[in-house]
């Protein structure tokens, strides 16, 4: 896998006819299902993360953007928004 773009919290690479945006923080998480994510209009692998109370939360691991529909710049824009959300969360939880 040769990355096309990387950010602090994401990596984008090409896999067959798709651009794949992967959440680096979810690497190694078991894929439970693939579904269509209406936010990004793309297929998504998701898994479950459990909080301290034992409640499971479904989370996206990687998104598959067909190259016939999406340009790399669009996927990078999604990834940068994704990156900004994680940076904001980090700043709220760890201000210094």
Residue, then its C-alpha position, 0 to 999 in steps of 0.5 A: x500500500x502506497x499512501x497518496x496522502x497522510x495526515x495525523x489521523x488519516x491515510x488515503x491510498x488506492x485499492x483497486x478502483x477505490x480511494x480508501x480513507x482510513x482512520x489511523x486511530x482505528x487500525x487493528x480494530x476488527x471489521x464487523x460489517x460494511x455499510x453505506x455511509x450516507x454522510x460520505x456517500x461511500x461504503x464503510x467498514x465499521x467496528x465497535x469500541x467500548x467505553x469505560x461503562x461497557x457500552x459499545x459504539x459503532x465507529x467507522x474504520x475505513x471508507x471506500x470512494x469509487x474513483x468513477x465518482x470521487x476525485x482525490x481532492x474530494x477525498x482529501x477534503x473529507x479527510x482534512x475535515x476528519x483530521x480537524x475533528x480529532x484535533x478539536x477533540x484532542x484540544x478539548x480533552x488535553x489542552x496543554 
